[in-house]
């Protein structure tokens, strides 16, 4: 989730306890993520779903859903 998108959310940022996510990008960069947004409500096709979002510094995407990491 892009930082510019964060201002549109009305949820709290939580620190991930004990572990961090280590994410490898397609360009070969490594990101260490220690925070997430828990229980963000997303509506798709009229269905509300609560999801957890991980903030990433990606320039071409606002939100990625369903990524198989």
mmCIF file of the N, C-alpha and C atoms, coordinates in Angstrom:
data_MODEL
# 
_entry.id   MODEL 
# 
loop_
_atom_site.group_PDB 
_atom_site.id 
_atom_site.type_symbol 
_atom_site.label_atom_id 
_atom_site.label_alt_id 
_atom_site.label_comp_id 
_atom_site.label_asym_id 
_atom_site.label_entity_id 
_atom_site.label_seq_id 
_atom_site.pdbx_PDB_ins_code 
_atom_site.Cartn_x 
_atom_site.Cartn_y 
_atom_site.Cartn_z 
_atom_site.occupancy 
_atom_site.B_iso_or_equiv 
_atom_site.pdbx_formal_charge 
_atom_site.auth_seq_id 
_atom_site.auth_comp_id 
_atom_site.auth_asym_id 
_atom_site.auth_atom_id 
_atom_site.pdbx_PDB_model_num 
ATOM 1   N N  . UNK A 1 1  ? 0.841   -1.164  0.000  1.00 0.00 ? 1  UNK A N  1 
ATOM 2   C CA . UNK A 1 1  ? 0.000   0.000   0.000  1.00 0.00 ? 1  UNK A CA 1 
ATOM 3   C C  . UNK A 1 1  ? 0.890   1.231   0.000  1.00 0.00 ? 1  UNK A C  1 
ATOM 4   N N  . UNK A 1 2  ? 0.642   2.123   -0.918 1.00 0.00 ? 2  UNK A N  1 
ATOM 5   C CA . UNK A 1 2  ? 1.455   3.329   -1.054 1.00 0.00 ? 2  UNK A CA 1 
ATOM 6   C C  . UNK A 1 2  ? 1.169   4.313   0.078  1.00 0.00 ? 2  UNK A C  1 
ATOM 7   N N  . UNK A 1 3  ? 2.201   5.038   0.486  1.00 0.00 ? 3  UNK A N  1 
ATOM 8   C CA . UNK A 1 3  ? 2.059   6.031   1.555  1.00 0.00 ? 3  UNK A CA 1 
ATOM 9   C C  . UNK A 1 3  ? 0.986   7.076   1.227  1.00 0.00 ? 3  UNK A C  1 
ATOM 10  N N  . UNK A 1 4  ? 0.843   7.457   -0.044 1.00 0.00 ? 4  UNK A N  1 
ATOM 11  C CA . UNK A 1 4  ? -0.155  8.463   -0.410 1.00 0.00 ? 4  UNK A CA 1 
ATOM 12  C C  . UNK A 1 4  ? -1.570  7.952   -0.173 1.00 0.00 ? 4  UNK A C  1 
ATOM 13  N N  . UNK A 1 5  ? -1.749  6.643   -0.154 1.00 0.00 ? 5  UNK A N  1 
ATOM 14  C CA . UNK A 1 5  ? -3.053  6.031   0.069  1.00 0.00 ? 5  UNK A CA 1 
ATOM 15  C C  . UNK A 1 5  ? -3.409  6.001   1.554  1.00 0.00 ? 5  UNK A C  1 
ATOM 16  N N  . UNK A 1 6  ? -2.406  6.013   2.414  1.00 0.00 ? 6  UNK A N  1 
ATOM 17  C CA . UNK A 1 6  ? -2.625  5.917   3.850  1.00 0.00 ? 6  UNK A CA 1 
ATOM 18  C C  . UNK A 1 6  ? -3.528  7.009   4.392  1.00 0.00 ? 6  UNK A C  1 
ATOM 19  N N  . UNK A 1 7  ? -3.426  8.198   3.845  1.00 0.00 ? 7  UNK A N  1 
ATOM 20  C CA . UNK A 1 7  ? -4.227  9.309   4.350  1.00 0.00 ? 7  UNK A CA 1 
ATOM 21  C C  . UNK A 1 7  ? -5.722  9.094   4.126  1.00 0.00 ? 7  UNK A C  1 
ATOM 22  N N  . UNK A 1 8  ? -6.093  8.189   3.240  1.00 0.00 ? 8  UNK A N  1 
ATOM 23  C CA . UNK A 1 8  ? -7.496  7.902   2.968  1.00 0.00 ? 8  UNK A CA 1 
ATOM 24  C C  . UNK A 1 8  ? -8.086  6.878   3.945  1.00 0.00 ? 8  UNK A C  1 
ATOM 25  N N  . UNK A 1 9  ? -7.229  6.234   4.725  1.00 0.00 ? 9  UNK A N  1 
ATOM 26  C CA . UNK A 1 9  ? -7.680  5.227   5.680  1.00 0.00 ? 9  UNK A CA 1 
ATOM 27  C C  . UNK A 1 9  ? -8.020  5.875   7.015  1.00 0.00 ? 9  UNK A C  1 
ATOM 28  N N  . UNK A 1 10 ? -8.959  5.260   7.710  1.00 0.00 ? 10 UNK A N  1 
ATOM 29  C CA . UNK A 1 10 ? -9.295  5.731   9.049  1.00 0.00 ? 10 UNK A CA 1 
ATOM 30  C C  . UNK A 1 10 ? -9.029  4.594   10.034 1.00 0.00 ? 10 UNK A C  1 
ATOM 31  N N  . UNK A 1 11 ? -7.810  4.048   9.989  1.00 0.00 ? 11 UNK A N  1 
ATOM 32  C CA . UNK A 1 11 ? -7.423  2.936   10.850 1.00 0.00 ? 11 UNK A CA 1 
ATOM 33  C C  . UNK A 1 11 ? -6.056  3.206   11.446 1.00 0.00 ? 11 UNK A C  1 
ATOM 34  N N  . UNK A 1 12 ? -5.750  2.467   12.508 1.00 0.00 ? 12 UNK A N  1 
ATOM 35  C CA . UNK A 1 12 ? -4.505  2.655   13.227 1.00 0.00 ? 12 UNK A CA 1 
ATOM 36  C C  . UNK A 1 12 ? -3.401  1.762   12.666 1.00 0.00 ? 12 UNK A C  1 
ATOM 37  N N  . UNK A 1 13 ? -2.206  2.279   12.644 1.00 0.00 ? 13 UNK A N  1 
ATOM 38  C CA . UNK A 1 13 ? -1.023  1.529   12.234 1.00 0.00 ? 13 UNK A CA 1 
ATOM 39  C C  . UNK A 1 13 ? -0.522  0.741   13.447 1.00 0.00 ? 13 UNK A C  1 
ATOM 40  N N  . UNK A 1 14 ? -0.333  -0.583  13.285 1.00 0.00 ? 14 UNK A N  1 
ATOM 41  C CA . UNK A 1 14 ? 0.129   -1.447  14.371 1.00 0.00 ? 14 UNK A CA 1 
ATOM 42  C C  . UNK A 1 14 ? 1.542   -1.932  14.101 1.00 0.00 ? 14 UNK A C  1 
ATOM 43  N N  . UNK A 1 15 ? 2.327   -2.011  15.163 1.00 0.00 ? 15 UNK A N  1 
ATOM 44  C CA . UNK A 1 15 ? 3.669   -2.568  15.055 1.00 0.00 ? 15 UNK A CA 1 
ATOM 45  C C  . UNK A 1 15 ? 3.548   -4.088  15.073 1.00 0.00 ? 15 UNK A C  1 
ATOM 46  N N  . UNK A 1 16 ? 4.266   -4.765  14.179 1.00 0.00 ? 16 UNK A N  1 
ATOM 47  C CA . UNK A 1 16 ? 4.281   -6.215  14.140 1.00 0.00 ? 16 UNK A CA 1 
ATOM 48  C C  . UNK A 1 16 ? 5.246   -6.689  15.226 1.00 0.00 ? 16 UNK A C  1 
ATOM 49  N N  . UNK A 1 17 ? 4.747   -7.473  16.155 1.00 0.00 ? 17 UNK A N  1 
ATOM 50  C CA . UNK A 1 17 ? 5.558   -7.945  17.274 1.00 0.00 ? 17 UNK A CA 1 
ATOM 51  C C  . UNK A 1 17 ? 6.432   -9.130  16.865 1.00 0.00 ? 17 UNK A C  1 
ATOM 52  N N  . UNK A 1 18 ? 7.611   -9.188  17.409 1.00 0.00 ? 18 UNK A N  1 
ATOM 53  C CA . UNK A 1 18 ? 8.568   -10.293 17.300 1.00 0.00 ? 18 UNK A CA 1 
ATOM 54  C C  . UNK A 1 18 ? 9.191   -10.450 15.915 1.00 0.00 ? 18 UNK A C  1 
ATOM 55  N N  . UNK A 1 19 ? 8.400   -10.406 14.843 1.00 0.00 ? 19 UNK A N  1 
ATOM 56  C CA . UNK A 1 19 ? 8.935   -10.630 13.502 1.00 0.00 ? 19 UNK A CA 1 
ATOM 57  C C  . UNK A 1 19 ? 8.624   -9.435  12.611 1.00 0.00 ? 19 UNK A C  1 
ATOM 58  N N  . UNK A 1 20 ? 9.371   -9.341  11.542 1.00 0.00 ? 20 UNK A N  1 
ATOM 59  C CA . UNK A 1 20 ? 9.073   -8.372  10.490 1.00 0.00 ? 20 UNK A CA 1 
ATOM 60  C C  . UNK A 1 20 ? 8.884   -9.153  9.206  1.00 0.00 ? 20 UNK A C  1 
ATOM 61  N N  . UNK A 1 21 ? 8.149   -8.547  8.270  1.00 0.00 ? 21 UNK A N  1 
ATOM 62  C CA . UNK A 1 21 ? 8.030   -9.137  6.947  1.00 0.00 ? 21 UNK A CA 1 
ATOM 63  C C  . UNK A 1 21 ? 9.265   -8.749  6.147  1.00 0.00 ? 21 UNK A C  1 
ATOM 64  N N  . UNK A 1 22 ? 9.841   -9.699  5.443  1.00 0.00 ? 22 UNK A N  1 
ATOM 65  C CA . UNK A 1 22 ? 10.940  -9.422  4.523  1.00 0.00 ? 22 UNK A CA 1 
ATOM 66  C C  . UNK A 1 22 ? 10.376  -9.633  3.128  1.00 0.00 ? 22 UNK A C  1 
ATOM 67  N N  . UNK A 1 23 ? 10.335  -8.575  2.339  1.00 0.00 ? 23 UNK A N  1 
ATOM 68  C CA . UNK A 1 23 ? 9.694   -8.616  1.030  1.00 0.00 ? 23 UNK A CA 1 
ATOM 69  C C  . UNK A 1 23 ? 10.725  -8.307  -0.046 1.00 0.00 ? 23 UNK A C  1 
ATOM 70  N N  . UNK A 1 24 ? 10.818  -9.193  -1.026 1.00 0.00 ? 24 UNK A N  1 
ATOM 71  C CA . UNK A 1 24 ? 11.679  -8.985  -2.189 1.00 0.00 ? 24 UNK A CA 1 
ATOM 72  C C  . UNK A 1 24 ? 10.823  -8.452  -3.330 1.00 0.00 ? 24 UNK A C  1 
ATOM 73  N N  . UNK A 1 25 ? 11.221  -7.339  -3.903 1.00 0.00 ? 25 UNK A N  1 
ATOM 74  C CA . UNK A 1 25 ? 10.463  -6.750  -5.002 1.00 0.00 ? 25 UNK A CA 1 
ATOM 75  C C  . UNK A 1 25 ? 10.931  -7.341  -6.330 1.00 0.00 ? 25 UNK A C  1 
ATOM 76  N N  . UNK A 1 26 ? 10.118  -7.187  -7.389 1.00 0.00 ? 26 UNK A N  1 
ATOM 77  C CA . UNK A 1 26 ? 10.528  -7.683  -8.705 1.00 0.00 ? 26 UNK A CA 1 
ATOM 78  C C  . UNK A 1 26 ? 11.828  -7.064  -9.219 1.00 0.00 ? 26 UNK A C  1 
ATOM 79  N N  . UNK A 1 27 ? 12.194  -5.880  -8.719 1.00 0.00 ? 27 UNK A N  1 
ATOM 80  C CA . UNK A 1 27 ? 13.425  -5.219  -9.146 1.00 0.00 ? 27 UNK A CA 1 
ATOM 81  C C  . UNK A 1 27 ? 14.634  -5.653  -8.328 1.00 0.00 ? 27 UNK A C  1 
ATOM 82  N N  . UNK A 1 28 ? 14.431  -6.612  -7.418 1.00 0.00 ? 28 UNK A N  1 
ATOM 83  C CA . UNK A 1 28 ? 15.533  -7.135  -6.632 1.00 0.00 ? 28 UNK A CA 1 
ATOM 84  C C  . UNK A 1 28 ? 15.805  -6.400  -5.335 1.00 0.00 ? 28 UNK A C  1 
ATOM 85  N N  . UNK A 1 29 ? 14.971  -5.439  -4.978 1.00 0.00 ? 29 UNK A N  1 
ATOM 86  C CA . UNK A 1 29 ? 15.135  -4.728  -3.719 1.00 0.00 ? 29 UNK A CA 1 
ATOM 87  C C  . UNK A 1 29 ? 14.550  -5.564  -2.580 1.00 0.00 ? 29 UNK A C  1 
ATOM 88  N N  . UNK A 1 30 ? 15.064  -5.345  -1.369 1.00 0.00 ? 30 UNK A N  1 
ATOM 89  C CA . UNK A 1 30 ? 14.555  -6.021  -0.184 1.00 0.00 ? 30 UNK A CA 1 
ATOM 90  C C  . UNK A 1 30 ? 13.967  -4.962  0.739  1.00 0.00 ? 30 UNK A C  1 
ATOM 91  N N  . UNK A 1 31 ? 12.742  -5.228  1.236  1.00 0.00 ? 31 UNK A N  1 
ATOM 92  C CA . UNK A 1 31 ? 12.076  -4.306  2.155  1.00 0.00 ? 31 UNK A CA 1 
ATOM 93  C C  . UNK A 1 31 ? 11.818  -5.038  3.462  1.00 0.00 ? 31 UNK A C  1 
ATOM 94  N N  . UNK A 1 32 ? 12.114  -4.379  4.589  1.00 0.00 ? 32 UNK A N  1 
ATOM 95  C CA . UNK A 1 32 ? 11.849  -4.932  5.907  1.00 0.00 ? 32 UNK A CA 1 
ATOM 96  C C  . UNK A 1 32 ? 10.673  -4.147  6.489  1.00 0.00 ? 32 UNK A C  1 
ATOM 97  N N  . UNK A 1 33 ? 9.561   -4.831  6.688  1.00 0.00 ? 33 UNK A N  1 
ATOM 98  C CA . UNK A 1 33 ? 8.331   -4.170  7.102  1.00 0.00 ? 33 UNK A CA 1 
ATOM 99  C C  . UNK A 1 33 ? 7.990   -4.565  8.530  1.00 0.00 ? 33 UNK A C  1 
ATOM 100 N N  . UNK A 1 34 ? 7.784   -3.587  9.399  1.00 0.00 ? 34 UNK A N  1 
ATOM 101 C CA . UNK A 1 34 ? 7.482   -3.857  10.798 1.00 0.00 ? 34 UNK A CA 1 
ATOM 102 C C  . UNK A 1 34 ? 6.134   -3.330  11.247 1.00 0.00 ? 34 UNK A C  1 
ATOM 103 N N  . UNK A 1 35 ? 5.305   -2.876  10.293 1.00 0.00 ? 35 UNK A N  1 
ATOM 104 C CA . UNK A 1 35 ? 4.002   -2.300  10.634 1.00 0.00 ? 35 UNK A CA 1 
ATOM 105 C C  . UNK A 1 35 ? 2.930   -2.804  9.682  1.00 0.00 ? 35 UNK A C  1 
ATOM 106 N N  . UNK A 1 36 ? 1.672   -2.773  10.147 1.00 0.00 ? 36 UNK A N  1 
ATOM 107 C CA . UNK A 1 36 ? 0.549   -3.131  9.285  1.00 0.00 ? 36 UNK A CA 1 
ATOM 108 C C  . UNK A 1 36 ? -0.726  -2.436  9.775  1.00 0.00 ? 36 UNK A C  1 
ATOM 109 N N  . UNK A 1 37 ? -1.685  -2.345  8.890  1.00 0.00 ? 37 UNK A N  1 
ATOM 110 C CA . UNK A 1 37 ? -3.014  -1.846  9.221  1.00 0.00 ? 37 UNK A CA 1 
ATOM 111 C C  . UNK A 1 37 ? -3.914  -3.060  9.350  1.00 0.00 ? 37 UNK A C  1 
ATOM 112 N N  . UNK A 1 38 ? -4.513  -3.260  10.534 1.00 0.00 ? 38 UNK A N  1 
ATOM 113 C CA . UNK A 1 38 ? -5.340  -4.436  10.780 1.00 0.00 ? 38 UNK A CA 1 
ATOM 114 C C  . UNK A 1 38 ? -6.821  -4.106  10.616 1.00 0.00 ? 38 UNK A C  1 
ATOM 115 N N  . UNK A 1 39 ? -7.553  -5.033  9.998  1.00 0.00 ? 39 UNK A N  1 
ATOM 116 C CA . UNK A 1 39 ? -9.003  -4.927  9.918  1.00 0.00 ? 39 UNK A CA 1 
ATOM 117 C C  . UNK A 1 39 ? -9.526  -3.805  9.048  1.00 0.00 ? 39 UNK A C  1 
ATOM 118 N N  . UNK A 1 40 ? -8.855  -3.512  7.957  1.00 0.00 ? 40 UNK A N  1 
ATOM 119 C CA . UNK A 1 40 ? -9.327  -2.485  7.026  1.00 0.00 ? 40 UNK A CA 1 
ATOM 120 C C  . UNK A 1 40 ? -10.489 -3.072  6.220  1.00 0.00 ? 40 UNK A C  1 
ATOM 121 N N  . UNK A 1 41 ? -11.609 -2.360  6.174  1.00 0.00 ? 41 UNK A N  1 
ATOM 122 C CA . UNK A 1 41 ? -12.776 -2.845  5.435  1.00 0.00 ? 41 UNK A CA 1 
ATOM 123 C C  . UNK A 1 41 ? -12.642 -2.444  3.968  1.00 0.00 ? 41 UNK A C  1 
ATOM 124 N N  . UNK A 1 42 ? -12.686 -3.445  3.083  1.00 0.00 ? 42 UNK A N  1 
ATOM 125 C CA . UNK A 1 42 ? -12.624 -3.244  1.643  1.00 0.00 ? 42 UNK A CA 1 
ATOM 126 C C  . UNK A 1 42 ? -13.903 -3.824  1.061  1.00 0.00 ? 42 UNK A C  1 
ATOM 127 N N  . UNK A 1 43 ? -14.560 -3.075  0.166  1.00 0.00 ? 43 UNK A N  1 
ATOM 128 C CA . UNK A 1 43 ? -15.792 -3.541  -0.469 1.00 0.00 ? 43 UNK A CA 1 
ATOM 129 C C  . UNK A 1 43 ? -15.511 -3.844  -1.930 1.00 0.00 ? 43 UNK A C  1 
ATOM 130 N N  . UNK A 1 44 ? -15.775 -5.092  -2.316 1.00 0.00 ? 44 UNK A N  1 
ATOM 131 C CA . UNK A 1 44 ? -15.609 -5.527  -3.703 1.00 0.00 ? 44 UNK A CA 1 
ATOM 132 C C  . UNK A 1 44 ? -16.879 -6.247  -4.113 1.00 0.00 ? 44 UNK A C  1 
ATOM 133 N N  . UNK A 1 45 ? -17.512 -5.788  -5.179 1.00 0.00 ? 45 UNK A N  1 
ATOM 134 C CA . UNK A 1 45 ? -18.741 -6.421  -5.656 1.00 0.00 ? 45 UNK A CA 1 
ATOM 135 C C  . UNK A 1 45 ? -19.846 -6.420  -4.625 1.00 0.00 ? 45 UNK A C  1 
ATOM 136 N N  . UNK A 1 46 ? -19.904 -5.381  -3.807 1.00 0.00 ? 46 UNK A N  1 
ATOM 137 C CA . UNK A 1 46 ? -20.939 -5.272  -2.787 1.00 0.00 ? 46 UNK A CA 1 
ATOM 138 C C  . UNK A 1 46 ? -20.664 -6.081  -1.530 1.00 0.00 ? 46 UNK A C  1 
ATOM 139 N N  . UNK A 1 47 ? -19.543 -6.766  -1.465 1.00 0.00 ? 47 UNK A N  1 
ATOM 140 C CA . UNK A 1 47 ? -19.186 -7.577  -0.298 1.00 0.00 ? 47 UNK A CA 1 
ATOM 141 C C  . UNK A 1 47 ? -18.107 -6.867  0.522  1.00 0.00 ? 47 UNK A C  1 
ATOM 142 N N  . UNK A 1 48 ? -18.384 -6.659  1.807  1.00 0.00 ? 48 UNK A N  1 
ATOM 143 C CA . UNK A 1 48 ? -17.389 -6.071  2.709  1.00 0.00 ? 48 UNK A CA 1 
ATOM 144 C C  . UNK A 1 48 ? -16.491 -7.165  3.249  1.00 0.00 ? 48 UNK A C  1 
ATOM 145 N N  . UNK A 1 49 ? -15.180 -6.905  3.237  1.00 0.00 ? 49 UNK A N  1 
ATOM 146 C CA . UNK A 1 49 ? -14.193 -7.844  3.768  1.00 0.00 ? 49 UNK A CA 1 
ATOM 147 C C  . UNK A 1 49 ? -13.218 -7.080  4.642  1.00 0.00 ? 49 UNK A C  1 
ATOM 148 N N  . UNK A 1 50 ? -12.857 -7.664  5.774  1.00 0.00 ? 50 UNK A N  1 
ATOM 149 C CA . UNK A 1 50 ? -11.812 -7.084  6.610  1.00 0.00 ? 50 UNK A CA 1 
ATOM 150 C C  . UNK A 1 50 ? -10.491 -7.717  6.218  1.00 0.00 ? 50 UNK A C  1 
ATOM 151 N N  . UNK A 1 51 ? -9.518  -6.861  5.915  1.00 0.00 ? 51 UNK A N  1 
ATOM 152 C CA . UNK A 1 51 ? -8.200  -7.351  5.513  1.00 0.00 ? 51 UNK A CA 1 
ATOM 153 C C  . UNK A 1 51 ? -7.126  -6.585  6.277  1.00 0.00 ? 51 UNK A C  1 
ATOM 154 N N  . UNK A 1 52 ? -5.940  -7.150  6.314  1.00 0.00 ? 52 UNK A N  1 
ATOM 155 C CA . UNK A 1 52 ? -4.772  -6.480  6.885  1.00 0.00 ? 52 UNK A CA 1 
ATOM 156 C C  . UNK A 1 52 ? -3.924  -5.964  5.738  1.00 0.00 ? 52 UNK A C  1 
ATOM 157 N N  . UNK A 1 53 ? -3.506  -4.716  5.831  1.00 0.00 ? 53 UNK A N  1 
ATOM 158 C CA . UNK A 1 53 ? -2.702  -4.100  4.780  1.00 0.00 ? 53 UNK A CA 1 
ATOM 159 C C  . UNK A 1 53 ? -1.291  -3.829  5.291  1.00 0.00 ? 53 UNK A C  1 
ATOM 160 N N  . UNK A 1 54 ? -0.319  -4.083  4.448  1.00 0.00 ? 54 UNK A N  1 
ATOM 161 C CA . UNK A 1 54 ? 1.079   -3.849  4.773  1.00 0.00 ? 54 UNK A CA 1 
ATOM 162 C C  . UNK A 1 54 ? 1.564   -2.670  3.929  1.00 0.00 ? 54 UNK A C  1 
ATOM 163 N N  . UNK A 1 55 ? 2.041   -1.589  4.575  1.00 0.00 ? 55 UNK A N  1 
ATOM 164 C CA . UNK A 1 55 ? 2.509   -0.439  3.804  1.00 0.00 ? 55 UNK A CA 1 
ATOM 165 C C  . UNK A 1 55 ? 3.838   -0.712  3.113  1.00 0.00 ? 55 UNK A C  1 
ATOM 166 N N  . UNK A 1 56 ? 3.879   -0.502  1.814  1.00 0.00 ? 56 UNK A N  1 
ATOM 167 C CA . UNK A 1 56 ? 5.085   -0.662  1.015  1.00 0.00 ? 56 UNK A CA 1 
ATOM 168 C C  . UNK A 1 56 ? 5.341   0.607   0.227  1.00 0.00 ? 56 UNK A C  1 
ATOM 169 N N  . UNK A 1 57 ? 6.580   0.883   -0.059 1.00 0.00 ? 57 UNK A N  1 
ATOM 170 C CA . UNK A 1 57 ? 6.939   2.028   -0.888 1.00 0.00 ? 57 UNK A CA 1 
ATOM 171 C C  . UNK A 1 57 ? 7.016   1.579   -2.347 1.00 0.00 ? 57 UNK A C  1 
ATOM 172 N N  . UNK A 1 58 ? 5.872   1.481   -2.998 1.00 0.00 ? 58 UNK A N  1 
ATOM 173 C CA . UNK A 1 58 ? 5.801   1.123   -4.414 1.00 0.00 ? 58 UNK A CA 1 
ATOM 174 C C  . UNK A 1 58 ? 5.209   2.307   -5.165 1.00 0.00 ? 58 UNK A C  1 
ATOM 175 N N  . UNK A 1 59 ? 5.805   2.685   -6.266 1.00 0.00 ? 59 UNK A N  1 
ATOM 176 C CA . UNK A 1 59 ? 5.373   3.891   -6.970 1.00 0.00 ? 59 UNK A CA 1 
ATOM 177 C C  . UNK A 1 59 ? 4.255   3.646   -7.963 1.00 0.00 ? 59 UNK A C  1 
ATOM 178 N N  . UNK A 1 60 ? 4.087   2.435   -8.443 1.00 0.00 ? 60 UNK A N  1 
ATOM 179 C CA . UNK A 1 60 ? 3.097   2.171   -9.485 1.00 0.00 ? 60 UNK A CA 1 
ATOM 180 C C  . UNK A 1 60 ? 1.783   1.605   -8.964 1.00 0.00 ? 60 UNK A C  1 
ATOM 181 N N  . UNK A 1 61 ? 1.694   1.308   -7.666 1.00 0.00 ? 61 UNK A N  1 
ATOM 182 C CA . UNK A 1 61 ? 0.496   0.688   -7.112 1.00 0.00 ? 61 UNK A CA 1 
ATOM 183 C C  . UNK A 1 61 ? 0.056   1.426   -5.867 1.00 0.00 ? 61 UNK A C  1 
ATOM 184 N N  . UNK A 1 62 ? -1.271  1.532   -5.680 1.00 0.00 ? 62 UNK A N  1 
ATOM 185 C CA . UNK A 1 62 ? -1.812  2.056   -4.426 1.00 0.00 ? 62 UNK A CA 1 
ATOM 186 C C  . UNK A 1 62 ? -2.068  0.908   -3.452 1.00 0.00 ? 62 UNK A C  1 
ATOM 187 N N  . UNK A 1 63 ? -2.747  -0.143  -3.936 1.00 0.00 ? 63 UNK A N  1 
ATOM 188 C CA . UNK A 1 63 ? -3.064  -1.297  -3.106 1.00 0.00 ? 63 UNK A CA 1 
ATOM 189 C C  . UNK A 1 63 ? -2.941  -2.553  -3.955 1.00 0.00 ? 63 UNK A C  1 
ATOM 190 N N  . UNK A 1 64 ? -2.354  -3.601  -3.375 1.00 0.00 ? 64 UNK A N  1 
ATOM 191 C CA . UNK A 1 64 ? -2.291  -4.904  -4.039 1.00 0.00 ? 64 UNK A CA 1 
ATOM 192 C C  . UNK A 1 64 ? -3.083  -5.882  -3.176 1.00 0.00 ? 64 UNK A C  1 
ATOM 193 N N  . UNK A 1 65 ? -4.094  -6.506  -3.745 1.00 0.00 ? 65 UNK A N  1 
ATOM 194 C CA . UNK A 1 65 ? -4.907  -7.492  -3.030 1.00 0.00 ? 65 UNK A CA 1 
ATOM 195 C C  . UNK A 1 65 ? -4.678  -8.867  -3.623 1.00 0.00 ? 65 UNK A C  1 
ATOM 196 N N  . UNK A 1 66 ? -4.578  -9.881  -2.769 1.00 0.00 ? 66 UNK A N  1 
ATOM 197 C CA . UNK A 1 66 ? -4.487  -11.256 -3.240 1.00 0.00 ? 66 UNK A CA 1 
ATOM 198 C C  . UNK A 1 66 ? -3.125  -11.650 -3.762 1.00 0.00 ? 66 UNK A C  1 
ATOM 199 N N  . UNK A 1 67 ? -2.080  -10.971 -3.349 1.00 0.00 ? 67 UNK A N  1 
ATOM 200 C CA . UNK A 1 67 ? -0.738  -11.328 -3.802 1.00 0.00 ? 67 UNK A CA 1 
ATOM 201 C C  . UNK A 1 67 ? -0.263  -12.556 -3.058 1.00 0.00 ? 67 UNK A C  1 
ATOM 202 N N  . UNK A 1 68 ? 0.214   -13.559 -3.751 1.00 0.00 ? 68 UNK A N  1 
ATOM 203 C CA . UNK A 1 68 ? 0.730   -14.770 -3.147 1.00 0.00 ? 68 UNK A CA 1 
ATOM 204 C C  . UNK A 1 68 ? 2.214   -14.583 -2.868 1.00 0.00 ? 68 UNK A C  1 
ATOM 205 N N  . UNK A 1 69 ? 2.548   -14.118 -1.686 1.00 0.00 ? 69 UNK A N  1 
ATOM 206 C CA . UNK A 1 69 ? 3.926   -13.838 -1.341 1.00 0.00 ? 69 UNK A CA 1 
ATOM 207 C C  . UNK A 1 69 ? 4.651   -15.129 -1.085 1.00 0.00 ? 69 UNK A C  1 
# 
